[in-house]
Structure formats: C-alpha cells, structure tokens
Amino acid sequence: MMDCKEFEKRIPAYIAQELPYAELKKFCEHAKQCAECREELTIQYLTTEGIQRLEDGGAFDLQKELNQHEADARRKICFHDVFLKIGLVLEIAAVSMIFGAVIWILA
C-alpha cells in the first residue's frame, strides 16, 4: 500500500507516464481512496500541463486530459493484470502436461 508521501513523490512520474506497472497500480489504488492526494494530483497536473500549453499557445481542456490520462492508466493496469493471469494459466498448464507425461512414462 502506498502512503500519501510516496504518492506525492510519484506524481511527476505519473504525469510523465513513467511509472512501472507495480507502482502505477499502487498509485491508482491510493488515488481512489485518498481525496487529498487526488486533489494534489489534479493541482499538479493542471499546473504542469497548463504551463506547457500556455507556452505552446494551444487550446486545451486540462480536466478532460487528466481524465483521459487516468483512463489510460486503468487500461494499462487491466492489460497487465490480464497478461499476468494468462501467464499463470499457461504455467499451470505446462506443469500439468509435464506432470502427466512423467506419470504416463512411469506407468
């Protein structure tokens, strides 16, 4: 479980989409549970991206972009979770086949 201090330290990496899977999962879980950290994330995102957009001179809807950023993070977590589960099933199947072959050979 991630605490608030760890969460705040990881906000820049989250915004830059540089958090590895395990940290991203903990980060998103903490954001769901902690309103104060969620607010801090929103402030830092709006500040960081807002300054960049002002420098670029483009139009922007930062709240919509933050929501999209969060949706992308959830999809990434879901993809990794599915991938890990498929890997586990394949490992179990492989071990079962090896075990079955050993029993068939010994029988």
C-alpha positions as CSV (number, residue, x, y, z in Angstrom):
1,M,0.0,0.0,0.0
2,M,1.3,3.5,-0.9
3,D,1.1,6.3,1.7
4,C,0.5,9.9,0.9
5,K,4.2,10.9,1.0
6,E,5.1,8.2,-1.6
7,F,2.1,9.2,-3.7
8,E,3.2,12.8,-3.9
9,K,6.7,11.9,-4.8
10,R,5.4,9.8,-7.7
11,I,3.1,12.4,-9.2
12,P,5.7,13.8,-11.7
13,A,6.5,10.3,-12.9
14,Y,2.7,9.5,-13.2
15,I,2.2,12.7,-15.2
16,A,5.1,11.8,-17.5
17,Q,3.7,8.2,-17.8
18,E,6.9,6.8,-16.4
19,L,5.6,4.7,-13.5
20,P,6.3,1.0,-13.8
21,Y,3.2,-1.4,-13.5
22,A,3.5,-2.2,-9.8
23,E,3.9,1.4,-8.8
24,L,1.2,2.6,-11.2
25,K,-1.2,0.1,-9.7
26,K,-0.5,1.2,-6.1
27,F,-0.6,4.9,-7.2
28,C,-4.1,4.5,-8.8
29,E,-5.4,2.5,-5.8
30,H,-4.2,5.2,-3.5
31,A,-5.7,7.9,-5.7
32,K,-9.1,6.2,-5.5
33,Q,-9.0,6.1,-1.7
34,C,-7.5,9.4,-0.8
35,A,-9.3,12.6,-1.7
36,E,-6.4,14.8,-0.5
37,C,-3.9,13.1,-2.8
38,R,-6.4,13.1,-5.6
39,E,-6.7,16.9,-5.2
40,E,-2.9,17.2,-5.1
41,L,-2.6,15.2,-8.3
42,T,-5.2,17.4,-10.0
43,I,-3.4,20.6,-8.9
44,Q,0.0,19.3,-10.1
45,Y,-1.4,18.0,-13.4
46,L,-3.2,21.3,-14.1
47,T,-0.2,23.3,-13.2
48,T,2.4,21.2,-15.1
49,E,0.3,20.7,-18.2
50,G,-1.3,24.2,-18.1
51,I,2.1,25.9,-18.1
52,Q,3.2,23.8,-21.0
53,R,0.1,24.5,-23.0
54,L,0.4,28.3,-22.3
55,E,3.9,28.2,-23.6
56,D,2.8,26.3,-26.7
57,G,-0.1,28.7,-27.3
58,G,-2.6,25.9,-27.9
59,A,-6.2,25.4,-26.7
60,F,-6.7,22.9,-24.0
61,D,-9.2,21.2,-21.6
62,L,-6.9,20.0,-18.8
63,Q,-9.6,18.3,-16.8
64,K,-10.6,16.2,-19.8
65,E,-6.9,15.4,-20.5
66,L,-6.4,14.3,-16.8
67,N,-9.5,12.1,-17.1
68,Q,-8.0,10.6,-20.2
69,H,-4.7,10.1,-18.6
70,E,-6.3,8.3,-15.7
71,A,-8.4,6.1,-18.1
72,D,-5.2,5.2,-20.0
73,A,-3.5,4.2,-16.6
74,R,-6.5,2.0,-15.8
75,R,-6.3,0.3,-19.2
76,K,-2.6,-0.3,-18.7
77,I,-3.2,-1.9,-15.3
78,C,-6.0,-4.0,-16.7
79,F,-3.9,-5.2,-19.6
80,H,-1.0,-6.1,-17.3
81,D,-3.4,-7.9,-14.9
82,V,-4.8,-10.0,-17.8
83,F,-1.4,-10.7,-19.1
84,L,-0.2,-11.9,-15.7
85,K,-3.3,-14.2,-15.3
86,I,-2.8,-15.7,-18.8
87,G,0.9,-16.3,-17.9
88,L,-0.2,-18.1,-14.7
89,V,-2.7,-20.3,-16.5
90,L,-0.1,-21.2,-19.2
91,E,2.5,-22.1,-16.4
92,I,-0.1,-24.3,-14.7
93,A,-1.0,-26.0,-18.0
94,A,2.7,-26.6,-18.8
95,V,3.4,-28.0,-15.4
96,S,0.3,-30.2,-15.7
97,M,1.4,-31.5,-19.1
98,I,4.9,-32.3,-17.8
99,F,3.5,-34.0,-14.7
100,G,1.1,-36.0,-16.9
101,A,3.9,-37.0,-19.3
102,V,6.1,-38.2,-16.3
103,I,3.2,-40.2,-14.9
104,W,2.5,-41.7,-18.4
105,I,6.2,-42.6,-18.8
106,L,6.4,-44.2,-15.4
107,A,3.2,-46.1,-15.7
